[in-house]
Amino acid sequence: MSEGMNVAFVVMIGIAAFATLAVVVIGMVNMSRKDHDPRTSNKLMRWRIILQACAILLIIAFVLLAKR
């Protein structure tokens, strides 16, 4: 795998991981409020799962392509 592709994968993995962390933090802040909306918490949980799956798939693709 080329150096440019390595950098691209690392950047995409970092963005996906940071986005997952951001959604988790936003969800925790939302849950700590007294008047939090359970529907918002549910939406944030769905986004966390989607972003986390993207990050994991990118990591798997990176490892598989790096073996070649």
C-alpha positions as a Markdown table, in Angstrom:
| # | Residue | x | y | z |
|---|---|---|---|---|
| 1 | Met | 0.0 | 0.0 | 0.0 |
| 2 | Ser | 1.3 | 3.4 | -0.9 |
| 3 | Glu | 2.3 | 6.1 | 1.6 |
| 4 | Gly | -0.4 | 8.4 | 0.5 |
| 5 | Met | -3.0 | 5.7 | 1.0 |
| 6 | Asn | -1.7 | 5.0 | 4.5 |
| 7 | Val | -2.0 | 8.7 | 5.4 |
| 8 | Ala | -5.6 | 8.8 | 3.9 |
| 9 | Phe | -6.7 | 5.8 | 6.0 |
| 10 | Val | -5.1 | 7.1 | 9.2 |
| 11 | Val | -6.9 | 10.5 | 8.7 |
| 12 | Met | -10.2 | 8.9 | 8.0 |
| 13 | Ile | -9.9 | 6.6 | 11.0 |
| 14 | Gly | -9.0 | 9.6 | 13.2 |
| 15 | Ile | -12.0 | 11.6 | 11.9 |
| 16 | Ala | -14.3 | 8.6 | 12.5 |
| 17 | Ala | -12.9 | 8.0 | 16.0 |
| 18 | Phe | -13.1 | 11.7 | 16.9 |
| 19 | Ala | -16.7 | 11.9 | 15.6 |
| 20 | Thr | -17.6 | 8.9 | 17.8 |
| 21 | Leu | -16.0 | 10.5 | 20.8 |
| 22 | Ala | -17.9 | 13.8 | 20.1 |
| 23 | Val | -21.2 | 12.0 | 19.9 |
| 24 | Val | -20.5 | 10.1 | 23.2 |
| 25 | Val | -19.7 | 13.4 | 25.0 |
| 26 | Ile | -22.7 | 15.1 | 23.6 |
| 27 | Gly | -24.9 | 12.2 | 24.7 |
| 28 | Met | -23.4 | 12.3 | 28.2 |
| 29 | Val | -24.0 | 16.0 | 28.5 |
| 30 | Asn | -27.6 | 15.5 | 27.2 |
| 31 | Met | -28.2 | 12.8 | 29.8 |
| 32 | Ser | -26.8 | 14.9 | 32.6 |
| 33 | Arg | -29.4 | 17.6 | 32.0 |
| 34 | Lys | -32.5 | 17.5 | 34.2 |
| 35 | Asp | -34.9 | 18.0 | 31.3 |
| 36 | His | -33.2 | 15.7 | 28.7 |
| 37 | Asp | -35.3 | 14.2 | 25.9 |
| 38 | Pro | -35.0 | 10.4 | 25.7 |
| 39 | Arg | -35.6 | 10.7 | 21.9 |
| 40 | Thr | -32.5 | 12.8 | 21.5 |
| 41 | Ser | -30.5 | 10.3 | 23.6 |
| 42 | Asn | -31.8 | 7.5 | 21.3 |
| 43 | Lys | -30.8 | 9.4 | 18.2 |
| 44 | Leu | -27.3 | 10.1 | 19.6 |
| 45 | Met | -26.9 | 6.4 | 20.5 |
| 46 | Arg | -27.8 | 5.4 | 16.9 |
| 47 | Trp | -25.2 | 7.9 | 15.6 |
| 48 | Arg | -22.6 | 6.5 | 18.0 |
| 49 | Ile | -23.2 | 3.0 | 16.7 |
| 50 | Ile | -23.0 | 4.1 | 13.1 |
| 51 | Leu | -19.8 | 6.1 | 13.6 |
| 52 | Gln | -18.2 | 3.4 | 15.6 |
| 53 | Ala | -19.0 | 0.8 | 13.0 |
| 54 | Cys | -17.4 | 3.0 | 10.3 |
| 55 | Ala | -14.3 | 3.4 | 12.4 |
| 56 | Ile | -14.0 | -0.3 | 12.9 |
| 57 | Leu | -14.6 | -1.1 | 9.2 |
| 58 | Leu | -11.9 | 1.4 | 8.3 |
| 59 | Ile | -9.4 | -0.2 | 10.7 |
| 60 | Ile | -10.2 | -3.6 | 9.3 |
| 61 | Ala | -9.8 | -2.4 | 5.7 |
| 62 | Phe | -6.5 | -0.7 | 6.6 |
| 63 | Val | -5.1 | -3.9 | 8.2 |
| 64 | Leu | -6.2 | -6.1 | 5.4 |
| 65 | Leu | -4.8 | -3.8 | 2.7 |
| 66 | Ala | -1.5 | -3.3 | 4.7 |
| 67 | Lys | -0.9 | -7.0 | 4.6 |
| 68 | Arg | -0.6 | -7.0 | 0.8 |
